[in-house]
């Protein structure tokens, strides 16, 4: 009924001709082969198309390539720790091996599913312009904290002080909503408005966070080296999306991919978002 080609590729035979093309080839991430069989049998018994959509969540190499995930930086910028993930070099530019990136994504997906099942908090970090919109959209959609402006030193290692600033921002927002600032002079209101604007810029994505996050998702660990260092010191596991110039040493779940393209970042974050939502 079912045959297994390798660890990540499955073929669904003709028992479901009305639901899928024959044969159907896909990458099933975050599930064992036995789990896929059970789900497909349940789909067949109940004819539940929503279940079928869950079963067929895929990581398609073609989609990743169309998003530009495979584009690395120049060979001269290559970090030694990522050499084995390079497919080749064209016009002095490294090409990332997508077939080696997919298992990295799958490992991150499995890790995120475990966090989601336990109700853990994931902090998304993406300060570079190419990542800001996607990071904020994904984090907001998952109701998770995010940092898209400058990483403030001590965000993790001095969380007590950071929490004090977050509380101050929340308090100022509440007073503004309730009209309590009207009792102050215009000059005082102006100073408060400026302070609130500054706090909002750097800490709006952290509002509601009461404790250290349980994991971080970082776009470009080289640029965000302070965040990486603080996560290491705080023993917080990381998923990183980093290009060929990034070190993956001491990163629990590195994903070697193009971190300089908005479409590449968006494609990978979309997969991670789906994993957390499941």
N, C-alpha and C positions, 0 to 999 in steps of 0.2 A: 504493500500500500504506500509506504513512504520509503524513500531512500535518502541516505545522508552522504554527501560528497566530501565534505570536510567539516572542520569545527564551526564554520559560520555560514555555510551555503547549503540550502535545502531545496529539494525538488518535491513539489506536490503533484502527485499523479492524477489520473483522470477521474478519481472518485468525486471531484467537485467541479464537473465541467461547466455548470451554470454559474459558478462563482469566480473562477479564475481561468486564465489561459493555460493550455497544457503543452509543455510543462511550464510551471511557474518557478522562477528562480529569484531568490531574494536573500538578503542578509538579515537574519533575525537576531536582534541584539538584546542582551539581558535575559535570555531564557535558554534553558537546556532543550535538547532535542526531544526528550520525553515530555516536557511541558508543552512544547509546540504540538505534539501528537495529541495530547489530551485536549488542548484547546480546540484543535481542528475537529476532533470527534464531537466535542460539545457543539461547535458551530453546525456540524452536519446534522446532529440530532435535533437541535432547536432552530436551525436555520436563522441564526442571529447574525445579521450583517454587521452590527456594531462590534460584536466580538471578533468577527473576521478582520475588521480594520485594525483592531489591537494586535492580532496575531501577525498581521502583515506590515507592521512598522519596520521600515527598512533603512539600512545605511547603504545607499547606492553610490559606488565609486564614480559613476558618471555625473551624478548630481554634485558631488564634491569637486570634481574637476571643472564643471561648468561654473562653480562658484569661485574658482581660482585658488582652492585650498592647497594645490600642489606647487605653487610658485614660492620658491625660497629666495634668499638674498644672494649676493655675489659670493663666489667660492672663497674669496679672501676674508669674508666675514664669518665663515662657518665655524661654529664651536665644535671642538673635538667630540663632545658627548653625543652629538646628533649625527655623526658620520654614517652610522649604520642605517639611518632612516633616509638617506639620500639615494634616489634612483639613478641620477646622473647629472651631468652639467651641460647646459646648452648656452652658447654665447656668454660664457663665464658666469652664468646664473645657475644655482643649484635647483634641481627639480626634486621635490619631496615624493617619496614612494607612498602613494595613497594606500596601497595594500598593507603597509605597515602602520599607517595612521589609523586605519579602521579598528584594529585590535585595541589601540590606545583609547579610542573613543568608547569602545565597548566596555573596557575596564572602568572608565569614568562613569558610564551609564549605570553599571551594576552598583558602583559605590553610591551614586546619587539615589538610586532606588532604595537602598538600605537607609539612607538618611531620611528620605521622605516617609518611609514606613514608620520611622521612629519620631517623626515630627521635629527633626533637627533643623537648625537655622544655617543657611548658606549665604555668605557675604559675596556679592559680585563686585569685582573691581575691574574697571576699564576706563582709564583716563584719556588715552589717546583719542583724537577726534574720530577716527574710523570706527571706534568701538562704543562710543558714548550712547548713541541712540539705541543700539541693539541691547547693550547691557541694561540700560534703564527699562526698556520695554519688557525684556524677559524677567528681570527681577521684580518689577511691578506686577506683572502677570502672575507671578508665583507668590506674591506678597512676602518677598524677601528683601533684606537691606542691600544697598548698593553704594558704591563710591564712583562717581564719574568726573569729579573735579580732582584737584591735587590731593594726593594721599597725605594726610596730616600725620607727622611723626608721633608715635605713641598711640595710634588708633587701636592697637592691640595690647602693646606692652604697658601703656599707661591709660587703660580703659576707664579707670575711676575719674580722671580728669575729662576724658572725652564724654563720658556719661553725664558729667556735670554740665557740659556745654549743650548736649542734646536736651537735657531737662530744661535748660534756660530757653532754648529755642521753642520748645513745646509750650512753656509758660508764656512767652511773648506772643506766640500765635493765639493762645487762648485769650489773653488780655486784649489783643487786637480785635478778635471776633466779638468779644463781649463789650467792646467800646470803653474799656477801662483806661486806655491811654489818653482819652480826652481830658482827663483831669490834670495832665501835665502841660507845661508851657510848650509853645511851638518849637522852641529850640531843643527842649528835652525830647519832644516827640521826633524831631529830625534825627537826633543822635541815636535814639532807640530804633528808628527805622533803618538807619545805616547799619547798626549792629545786627539787627534781625536779618537784613539782606546778606550780610557777610556770613552769619551762622547758617542761613538757609542755603547758601551756595555750597558750603562744604559738608553740612550735616543733614540736609533734608532727606537724603536716602537712608539715614540711620535712625530716623524718628521711630520710636516704639521699640528700639532694641534695648533689652534690659541686661543682657549678659554677652560675653564673648561668643562669636559665632562658632559653630561646630565644624565648619569647613569654609574654604575660600575657593572661588573660581576667578582666576586672574588672567586677563588678556595682556600678553607681552610681559613675561616675568623679568626680562632684562630691564625694561623701563621702570617696572614697579619693583625694583630690587629691595626697596625698604619694606614694602608690604611682605615680600617673600621672607626677608630676614626676620621680621616680627612674627610671622606665622611659624617659622621654624623655632624661634625662641619660646613661643607660646604653645608649641606642640599641637598646632592646628593643621590638619591635612589639607593639601592643596590640589586642585585641578588647574593646570595652566594650559593656555593656548599660546604657543610660542613658535617663532620662526627659527630658521637655521642658525641664527646668531645667538640663540638662548641656551644657557646651560640647563640640563635637566637633572643635574646632580642634586640629590636630596629632595626632589619633587616626587610626591607619591603617585600622582596621576598626570604625567605630562602628555600633551597632545601636540605633536609636531605638525604645524600647519601655518599657512600664511596669515600672519597677524597684522599685516599692513593693508589689508583689503576689507572694506566694509561687508562685501558679499560673503567672503570667506568666514569672517567672524560670525556673521548672522546665521550662516548655514550650520555651523557647529553648535552655536548657542541654542538654535532651534531644536537640535537633537537632544541636548542636555535638558532643555525645558520639558520636552516630551517625557523624558525619563523620570524627572522629578514628579510630574503630574500623574504618571501611572501609579 
